[in-house]
């Protein structure tokens, strides 16, 4: 007879059985590897992967685009992410799982965690007095419970991500995998649980209670998710912009001769900002004026001698007059003026003095601080709530003053999808939340279309509003149960990714 045999063989050194005639004796082998050594052995593979990833980082950082550059990038990504997401994570049965088991000195952690969760349900919900916990003390019971819950959630999340990744490339294979997961995760467990309630001998005396508790739990969960309304809403990133703002550009090419207004100063409509100089324009005006005098003299002569030349000379005079008028307008535009009242913002304008600039150059920004708007980029899956439901209030929280909510007096949705961000600060390259195209140097071209929402801000006390300040707007929607939201979100995700 085998004495002192464990219920299950742990992932460690097992006892050795010695057989002699009709008797069997057990010889306990001493521990051959200390816990620290076993942890080091378990982590050896991950250490090697991270070492390879570190080498790949230096290769990638010091090579130009090409095969070696791409290979180093892929190696760096795979070796590091796979180690952090899978190997070192103890919630999956890879290296991290065995390291955690060694550190806790708890073999068969995953199986015992499942047994512990089953014990909790049987003992506290169904009232099975004979149910026993696999834990020897409260510490082990705590670890079993926490590990069983977290590992179950993590596995669902990881395998869901794997399913979507596979389906993005091979839709049919992804559908087959989804069907298999649905059967193994939902159908089979439900069938086993029904059989457990109907025929398990441990429930002979408490079967009615077990069925009642299960039915009540399912009913409560269904009512909680499908009937009881919960507060609803969503957030969208945005930027504060002045209601009256103008990008100042010169209408005539020339060299910057003088700055007539300092950056940061308040200016009035029509006030000169910059003085340009263009000697070629003066020469063109003088030449056109002389040309016009010549044509007028020829017209006077044609009136006395040859009336047949009057019509072409008149057309030529009108053409030269129009050209001279345009040149005069260009000369007047050598003085760049403010189109409206506001704050003149041009921090780098001092560097333009003496420099030749082309027509239409960006010189600065004129902002009227009297009123501000919040321009938000709303995702396609969220904007449906703004178009199809009753409108409710919206509030804005700005970065740096998240504790203070700024009330939005009125807001409107700009119909039509947009791809150009109102500010580069909303994109990934500017530190924002919206993905932008990698080949866009300006960082303002979004990868996915979005809808612009424009809201008028009510200036609060203590929260300064500046043009270009970023934040987030929250739209409070009518309360709605959770289950319809989840179904709608899943359907929108499938439509977006697979056009179903």
For each residue, the residues with C-beta under 8 A, 3 or more apart:
1: 24
2: 5 17 24 26
3: 24 25 26
4: 15 26 28
5: 2 15 26
6: 9 10 14 15
7:
8: 107 108 111
9: 6 14
10: 6 14 107 108
11: 98 101 107 108
12: 107
13: 29 31 32 33
14: 6 9 10 29
15: 4 5 6 26 27 28 29
16: 26 27 29
17: 2 24 25 26 27
18: 24 25 26 27
19: 23 24
20: 23 24 25
21:
22:
23: 19 20
24: 1 2 3 17 18 19 20
25: 3 17 18 20
26: 2 3 4 5 15 16 17 18
27: 15 16 17 18
28: 4 15
29: 13 14 15 16 32
30:
31: 13 34
32: 13 29
33: 13 37 38 41
34: 31 37 38
35: 38 39 102 103 105
36: 39 40
37: 33 34 40 41
38: 33 34 35 41 42 102
39: 35 36 42 43 99 102 103
40: 36 37 43 44
41: 33 37 38 44
42: 38 39 45 95 98 99 102
43: 39 40 46 47 95 99
44: 40 41 47 48
45: 42 48 49 87 95
46: 43 49 50 83 87 88 95
47: 43 44 50 51
48: 44 45 51 52
49: 45 46 52 53 79 80 82 83 87
50: 46 47 53 54 79 80 83
51: 47 48 54 55
52: 48 49 55 56 75 79
53: 49 50 56 57 75 76 79 80 83
54: 50 51 57 58
55: 51 52 58 59
56: 52 53 59 60 72 73 75 76 79
57: 53 54 60 61 72 76
58: 54 55 61 62
59: 55 56 62 63 68 69 72
60: 56 57 63 69 72 73 76
61: 57 58
62: 58 59
63: 59 60 66 68 69 72
64: 69
65: 69 70
66: 63 69 70
67: 70 71
68: 59 63 71 72
69: 59 60 63 64 65 66 72 73
70: 65 66 67 73 74
71: 67 68 74 75
72: 56 57 59 60 63 68 69 75 76
73: 56 60 69 70 76 77
74: 70 71 77 78
75: 52 53 56 71 72 78 79
76: 53 56 57 60 72 73 79 80
77: 73 74 80 81
78: 74 75 81 82
79: 49 50 52 53 56 75 76 82 83
80: 49 50 53 76 77 83 84
81: 77 78 84 85
82: 49 78 79 85 86 87
83: 46 49 50 53 79 80 86 87 88
84: 80 81 87 88 89
85: 81 82 89 158
86: 82 83 89 92 94
87: 45 46 49 82 83 84 94 95 96
88: 46 83 84 95 96
89: 84 85 86 92 94 96 154
90: 96 97 99 100 147
91: 96 97 147 150 151 154 155
92: 86 89 96 97 151 154 155 158
93: 97 98 110
94: 86 87 89 97 98
95: 42 43 45 46 87 88 98 99
96: 87 88 89 90 91 92 99 100
97: 90 91 92 93 94 100 101 109 110
98: 11 42 93 94 95 101 102
99: 39 42 43 90 95 96 102 103
100: 90 96 97 103 104 109
101: 11 97 98 104 105 106 107 108 109
102: 35 38 39 42 98 99 105
103: 35 39 99 100
104: 100 101 109 143
105: 35 101 102
106: 101 109 112 140 143
107: 8 10 11 12 101
108: 8 10 11 101 111 112
109: 97 100 101 104 106 112 113 143 144 147
110: 93 97 113 114 147 151
111: 8 108 114 115
112: 106 108 109 115 116 134 135 140 144
113: 109 110 116 117 143 144 145 147 148 151
114: 110 111 117 118 148
115: 111 112 118 119 133 134 144
116: 112 113 119 120 133 134 135 141 144 145 148
117: 113 114 120 121 144 145 148 149
118: 114 115 121 122 131
119: 115 116 122 123 131 132 133 134
120: 116 117 123 124 125 145
121: 117 118 124 125 126
122: 118 119 125 126 128 131 202
123: 119 120 126 127 128 129 131 133
124: 120 121
125: 120 121 122 210 213
126: 121 122 123 203 206 209 210 213
127: 123 206 209
128: 122 123 131 202 203 206
129: 123
130: 202
131: 118 119 122 123 128 202
132: 119
133: 115 116 119 123 141 144
134: 112 115 116 119 140 144
135: 112 116 138 139 140 141 144
136: 140
137: 140 141
138: 135 141 142
139: 135 142 143
140: 106 112 134 135 136 137 143 144
141: 116 133 135 137 138 144 145
142: 138 139 145 146
143: 104 106 109 113 139 140 146 147
144: 109 112 113 115 116 117 133 134 135 140 141 147 148
145: 113 116 117 120 141 142 148 149
146: 142 143 149 150
147: 90 91 109 110 113 143 144 150 151
148: 113 114 116 117 144 145 151 152
149: 117 145 146 152 153
150: 91 146 147 153 154
151: 91 92 110 113 147 148 154 155
152: 148 149 155 156
153: 149 150 156 157
154: 89 91 92 150 151 157 158
155: 91 92 151 152 158 159
156: 152 153 159 160 185
157: 153 154 160 161
158: 85 92 154 155 161 162
159: 155 156 162 163 181
160: 156 157 163 164
161: 157 158 164 165
162: 158 159 165 166 177
163: 159 160 166 167 174 177 178 181
164: 160 161 167 168 174 497
165: 161 162 168 169
166: 162 163 169 170 173 174 177
167: 163 164 170 171 173 174 175 177 178 497 498
168: 164 165 174 497
169: 165 166
170: 166 167 173 174
171: 167 174 175 498
172: 175 176
173: 166 167 170 176 177
174: 163 164 166 167 168 170 171 177 178
175: 167 171 172 178 179
176: 172 173 179 180
177: 162 163 166 167 173 174 180 181
178: 163 167 174 175 181 182
179: 175 176 182 183
180: 176 177 183 184
181: 159 163 177 178 184 185
182: 178 179 185 186 187
183: 179 180 186 187 188
184: 180 181 187 188
185: 156 181 182 188 189
186: 182 183 189 190
187: 182 183 184 190 191
188: 183 184 185 191 192
189: 185 186 192 193
190: 186 187 193 194
191: 187 188 194 195
192: 188 189 195 196
193: 189 190 196 197 214
194: 190 191 197 198
195: 191 192 198 199 200
196: 192 193 199 200 203
197: 193 194 200 203 207 210 211 214
198: 194 195
199: 195 196
200: 195 196 197 203
201: 204
202: 122 128 130 131
203: 126 128 196 197 200 206 207 210
204: 201 207
205:
206: 126 127 128 203 209 210
207: 197 203 204 210 211
208: 211 212
209: 126 127 206 212 213
210: 125 126 197 203 206 207 213 214
211: 197 207 208 214 215
212: 208 209 215 216
213: 125 126 209 210 216 217
214: 193 197 210 211 217 218
215: 211 212 218 219
216: 212 213 219 220
217: 213 214 220 221
218: 214 215 221 222
219: 215 216 222 223
220: 216 217 223 224
221: 217 218 224 225
222: 218 219 225 226 227
223: 219 220 226 227 228
224: 220 221 227 228 482
225: 221 222 228 481 482 483
226: 222 223 481 482 483 484
227: 222 223 224 481
228: 223 224 225 481
229: 479 480 481
230: 479 480 481 482
231: 476 479
232: 385 476 477 478 479 480 485
233: 474 475 476 477
234: 382 385 474 475 477
235: 472 473 474 475
236: 376 377 378 379 382 453 472 473 475
237: 376 377 426 432 433 434 470 471 472
238: 374 375 376 377 396 422 426 453 470 471 472 473
239: 374 375 422 423 425 426 468 469 470 471
240: 372 373 374 398 457 465 466 467 468 469 470 471
241: 245 372 373 374 375 422 423 467 468
242: 245 342 367 368 369 371 372 373 467
243: 368 370 371 372 373 456
244: 340 342 367 368 370 371
245: 241 242 342 365 366 367 368 467
246: 339 340 342 365 366
247: 362 365
248: 273 336 338 339 344 346 362 363 364 365 366
249: 360 361 362 363
250: 253 254 274 276 333 336 357 359 360 361 363
251: 330 333 336 359 360
252: 276 278 281 330 331 333 334 359
253: 250 278 356 357 358 359
254: 250 257 276 277 278 281 334 356 357
255: 276 277 278 354 355 356 357
256: 259 274 275 276 352 353 354 355 357
257: 254 275 276 277 353
258: 274 275 353
259: 256 262 273 274 275 349 350 353
260: 271 272 273 274 275 335
261: 265 267 271 272 273 274 338 344
262: 259 265 344
263: 344 345 346 347 349 350 364
264: 343 344 345
265: 261 262 343 344
266: 341 342 343 344
267: 261 271 273 338 341 342 343 344 366
268: 271 338 341
269: 338 339 340 341
270: 337 338
271: 260 261 267 268 337 338
272: 260 261 275 335 336 337
273: 248 259 260 261 267 336 337 338 344 363 364
274: 250 256 258 259 260 261 335 336 349 352 363
275: 256 257 258 259 260 272 334 335 336
276: 250 252 254 255 256 257 334 335 336 357
277: 254 255 257 334
278: 252 253 254 255 281 282 330 331 334
279: 282 283
280: 283 284
281: 252 254 278 284 285 327 330 331 334
282: 278 279 285 286 331
283: 279 280 286 287
284: 280 281 287 288 327
285: 281 282 288 289 324 327 328 331
286: 282 283 289 290
287: 283 284 290 291
288: 284 285 291 292 320 323 324 327
289: 285 286 292 293 324
290: 286 287 293 294
291: 287 288 294 295 320
292: 288 289 295 296 317 320 321 324
293: 289 290 296 297
294: 290 291 297 298
295: 291 292 298 299 313 316 317 320
296: 292 293 299 300 317
297: 293 294 300 301
298: 294 295 301 302 309 313
299: 295 296 302 303 310 313 314 317
300: 296 297 303 304
301: 297 298 304 305
302: 298 299 305 306 307 308 309 310 313
303: 299 300 307 310
304: 300 301
305: 301 302
306: 302 309
307: 302 303 310
308: 302 311
309: 298 302 306 312 313
310: 299 302 303 307 313 314
311: 308 314 315
312: 309 315 316
313: 295 298 299 302 309 310 316 317
314: 299 310 311 317 318
315: 311 312 318 319
316: 295 312 313 319 320
317: 292 295 296 299 313 314 320 321
318: 314 315 321 322
319: 315 316 322 323
320: 288 291 292 295 316 317 323 324
321: 292 317 318 324 325
322: 318 319 325 326
323: 288 319 320 326 327
324: 285 288 289 292 320 321 327 328
325: 321 322 328 329
326: 322 323 329 330
327: 281 284 285 288 323 324 330 331
328: 285 324 325 331 332
329: 325 326 332 333
330: 251 252 278 281 326 327 333 334
331: 252 278 281 282 285 327 328 334
332: 328 329 335
333: 250 251 252 329 330 336
334: 252 254 275 276 277 278 281 330 331
335: 260 272 274 275 276 332
336: 248 250 251 272 273 274 275 276 333 363
337: 270 271 272 273
338: 248 261 267 268 269 270 271 273 341 342 344 366
339: 246 248 269 366
340: 244 246 269 366 368
341: 266 267 268 269 338 368
342: 242 244 245 246 266 267 338 366 367 368 369
343: 264 265 266 267 366 367 368 369
344: 248 261 262 263 264 265 266 267 273 338 364 366
345: 263 264 364 365 366 367 467
346: 248 263 349 363 364 365
347: 263
348: 351 352
349: 259 263 274 346 352 363 364
350: 259 263 353
351: 348 355
352: 256 274 348 349 355 357 363
353: 256 257 258 259 350
354: 255 256
355: 255 256 351 352
356: 253 254 255
357: 250 253 254 255 256 276 352 361 363
358: 253 361
359: 250 251 252 253
360: 249 250 251
361: 249 250 357 358
362: 247 248 249
363: 248 249 250 273 274 336 346 349 352 357
364: 248 263 273 344 345 346 349
365: 245 246 247 248 345 346 467
366: 245 246 248 267 338 339 340 342 343 344 345
367: 242 244 245 342 343 345 467
368: 242 243 244 245 340 341 342 343 371
369: 242 342 343 372 465 467
370: 243 244
371: 242 243 244 368 456 457
372: 240 241 242 243 369 456 457 459 465 467
373: 240 241 242 243 454 455 456 457
374: 238 239 240 241 396 406 408 454 455 457 471 473
375: 238 239 241 422 423 452 453 454
376: 236 237 238 452 453 454 455 472 473
377: 236 237 238 418 421 422 426 434 446 450 451 452 453
378: 236 382 383 386 413 450 451 452 453
379: 236 382 383 448 450
380: 383 384 417 448 449 450 451 496
381: 384 489 492 493 496
382: 234 236 378 379 385 386
383: 378 379 380 386 387 413 450 451 453
384: 380 381 387 388 492
385: 232 234 382 388 389 475 477
386: 378 382 383 389 391 413 451 453 475
387: 383 384 413
388: 384 385
389: 385 386 477 478
390: 478
391: 386
392: 475 476 477 478
393: 407 408 476
394: 408 411 455 473 474 475 476
395: 405 406 407 408 473 474 476
396: 238 374 405 406 408 455 457 471 472 473 474
397: 401 402 403 404 405 406 471 472 474
398: 240 401 402 404 406 463 469 470 471
399: 402 469 470 471
400: 469
401: 397 398 404 463
402: 397 398 399
403: 397
404: 397 398 401 460 462 463
405: 395 396 397
406: 374 395 396 397 398 457 458 459 460 463 465
407: 393 395 457 458 460
408: 374 393 394 395 396 411 455 456 457 458 473
409: 455 456 457 458
410: 455 456
411: 394 408 453 454 455 456
412: 453 454 455
413: 378 383 386 387 451 452 453
414: 418 451 452 453 454
415:
416: 451
417: 380 449 450 451
418: 377 414 446 449 450 451 452
419: 445 446 449 450
420: 444 445 446
421: 377 424 426 427 432 434 436 444 445 446
422: 238 239 241 375 377 426 452
423: 239 241 375 426 430 444 468 470
424: 421 427 429 430 442 443 444
425: 239 430 431 432 468 470
426: 237 238 239 377 421 422 423 430 432 433 434 470
427: 421 424 430 432 434 435 436 443 444 446
428: 431 432 433 434 435 436 443
429: 424 436 443
430: 423 424 425 426 427 443
431: 425 428
432: 237 421 425 426 427 428 470
433: 237 426 428
434: 237 377 421 426 427 428 446 450
435: 427 428 446 447 448
436: 421 427 428 429 440 443 444 445 446 447
437: 440 445 446 447
438:
439:
440: 436 437 443 444 445
441:
442: 424 445
443: 424 427 428 429 430 436 440
444: 420 421 423 424 427 436 440
445: 419 420 421 436 437 440 442
446: 377 418 419 420 421 427 434 435 436 437 449 450
447: 435 436 437
448: 379 380 435
449: 380 417 418 419 446
450: 377 378 379 380 383 417 418 419 434 446
451: 377 378 380 383 386 413 414 416 417 418
452: 375 376 377 378 413 414 418 422
453: 236 238 375 376 377 378 383 386 411 412 413 414 473
454: 373 374 375 376 411 412 414
455: 373 374 376 394 396 408 409 410 411 412 473
456: 243 371 372 373 408 409 410 411
457: 240 371 372 373 374 396 406 407 408 409 465
458: 406 407 408 409
459: 372 406 463 465
460: 404 406 407 463
461:
462: 404
463: 398 401 404 406 459 460
464:
465: 240 369 372 406 457 459 469
466: 240 469
467: 240 241 242 245 345 365 367 369 372
468: 239 240 241 423 425
469: 239 240 398 399 400 465 466
470: 237 238 239 240 398 399 423 425 426 432
471: 237 238 239 240 374 396 397 398 399
472: 235 236 237 238 376 396 397
473: 235 236 238 374 376 394 395 396 408 453 455
474: 233 234 235 394 395 396 397
475: 233 234 235 236 385 386 392 394
476: 231 232 233 392 393 394 395
477: 232 233 234 385 389 392 480
478: 232 389 390 392
479: 229 230 231 232
480: 229 230 232 477 484 485
481: 225 226 227 228 229 230 484 485
482: 224 225 226 230 485 486
483: 225 226 486 487
484: 226 480 481 487 488
485: 232 480 481 482 488 489
486: 482 483 489 490
487: 483 484 490 491
488: 484 485 491 492
489: 381 485 486 492 493
490: 486 487 493 494
491: 487 488 494 495
492: 381 384 488 489 495 496
493: 381 489 490 496 497
494: 490 491 497 498 500
495: 491 492 498 499 500
496: 380 381 492 493
497: 164 167 168 493 494
498: 167 171 494 495
499: 495
500: 494 495
